[in-house]
Amino acid sequence: MVDRYRKLTSSGPGAFLAKRLGLPRPENLERHRPGRPVLSGPVVVDGADGGRLTEPLRELVASLPSAERAGADESPAALVFDATGINDSTRLRALHAFFHPRVRSLAPCGRVVVVGTPPELARDAREAAAQHALEGFVRSVGKELRRGATAHLLLVAPGAEGAVESTVRFALSARSAYVSGQVVRVAEPVGPAGVPADWERPLDGRVAVVTGAARGIGEVVAETLARDGATVVCLDVPGQAAELRAVAERVGGDALPLDVTAADAGDTLVAHLRERHGGLDVMVHNAGITRDKTLGRMDADRWDAVLSVNLTAVERVTERLLAPDDSGEPVLREGGRIVCTSSMSGIAGNVGQTNYAASKAGLIGLVQALAPTAAERGITVNAVAPGFIETRMTAAIPLFVREAGRRMNSLRQGGLPVDVAEAIAWFASPGSGGVNGQVLRVCGQSLLGA
Ligand SMILES: NC(=O)c1ccc[n+]([C@@H]2O[C@H](COP(=O)([O-])OP(=O)(O)OC[C@H]3O[C@@H](n4cnc5c(N)ncnc54)[C@H](O)[C@@H]3O)[C@@H](O)[C@H]2O)c1
């Protein structure tokens, strides 16, 4: 799908006109390309006195590959502030002291990253209040930033300081182009130590399944996981077999035409994985459908179809992957990853989508309930909640509703399938064992459900 308005306002006369008329001018977001350094320029790192992460963050940022800037352009690519030392509201002033003089010089598509402590782990009420305050700060900064810049709050549990690299890399890099104003929690990692030998190919030697891989977001998830080194089993309904085979061939994986709602879908998938790959490391539940109608006009078939594909099939297949099979072990190996595709509809609700929003909210419940028990086997369970993503699904929305959906976020544009895929790849990474039971909105900081 082409966003013609964004194209127009990035051209000389279009940009001039939009500026004169006070119309929004969506930035061309920088996205990751293989070989592109994590940092697009200099990064300023500081922290409040007594912070646990200021030194580790300085060391980490210094170790990350960075692009050379032409000439004397010293505008920071990112501003990183460790706020874990702030244990009282009077000390929140340190945020102002750090960001106020610098925020306006942030480079286009720059990053604001604030690091704090989960408020529920604070030592007393004052510290909890101060740490919770960071959320309001970051969400507001995200709304103020211009030119494609984004803001992130990382809440790092005490003891999890060594587990932040994968998340800091994601937040600082172009991989998180369409994620802003979100809170990510990092806890002590579950399962085997998982720092990737090569951060460019963290999934080397791993097997992934992507459902709904014949097109749209699923197709790009398959490409992205394959780029990161995984062997990808591409799954979609038999009616999409030709498209599915083409995707599987392109990503060097294999195609499994299968309806996830079939009674034996779990058995068929497990048999395929055992026979061809021995086991599974990453399960991406991406297949999903909409059958929109307002509730009074919605027949039971629409309700059933959406709930069965989007939620019941995910529950059933996941149960099967986590249960021991004939070998005595579950097919999803220790250190495995499960990622579900929820939606902003599941968070904010949407007219005409009682069925869809129920299914997508149900996925959030599933992720949160499974995460603690799956962690006992080193498995993480997370979800992405995409906002407006440019796909066939959103191309079918009537023009004016589509245009409103596209612009009602801090970045004033729709996201691309690759933005969802990058978030899934970050959850899937062996380095992300500290990220469990979470829902990441990939929505450009949508005004809905904010
Ligand atoms: N596009 C967006 O803006 C957006 C926003 C939020 C969430 N999502 C979610 O992202 C996921 C992908 O969306 P998309 O826009 O790429 O949709 P899409 O319709 O382009 O692709 C979905 C794929 O899932 C497959 N599928 C449907 N039912 C299936 C079944 N029973 N078994 C196996 N495969 C099945 C379809 O054949 C299709 O290839 C969905 O879960 C959707 O709800 C999309």
The ligand as an ORCA input file, in Angstrom:
! r2SCAN-3c Opt
* xyz 0 1
  N      -2.722     -5.064      8.979
  C      -2.907     -4.448     10.130
  O      -2.991     -3.221     10.211
  C      -3.022     -5.247     11.406
  C      -3.209     -4.553     12.589
  C      -3.301     -5.256     13.771
  C      -3.162     -6.646     13.770
  N      -2.990     -7.307     12.616
  C      -2.878     -8.769     12.696
  O      -1.702     -9.181     12.032
  C      -1.876    -10.487     11.478
  C      -1.543    -10.471     10.000
  O      -2.386     -9.506      9.371
  P      -2.267     -9.126      7.820
  O      -2.654     -7.693      7.697
  O      -0.966     -9.564      7.270
  O      -3.465    -10.029      7.236
  P      -3.627    -10.782      5.841
  O      -5.074    -11.033      5.691
  O      -2.908    -10.066      4.745
  O      -2.869    -12.176      6.114
  C      -3.332    -13.138      7.013
  C      -2.891    -14.512      6.554
  O      -3.410    -15.470      7.479
  C      -3.883    -16.571      6.743
  N      -4.910    -17.318      7.463
  C      -6.193    -16.923      7.694
  N      -6.871    -17.912      8.299
  C      -6.016    -18.952      8.448
  C      -6.143    -20.268      8.975
  N      -7.312    -20.703      9.457
  N      -5.069    -21.076      8.973
  C      -3.882    -20.644      8.455
  N      -3.713    -19.422      7.930
  C      -4.762    -18.586      7.921
  C      -4.460    -15.956      5.473
  O      -4.611    -16.915      4.428
  C      -3.426    -14.869      5.174
  O      -2.405    -15.336      4.329
  C      -3.330    -10.865     11.781
  O      -3.378    -11.646     12.953
  C      -4.000     -9.525     12.007
  O      -5.127     -9.647     12.820
  C      -2.914     -6.648     11.419
*
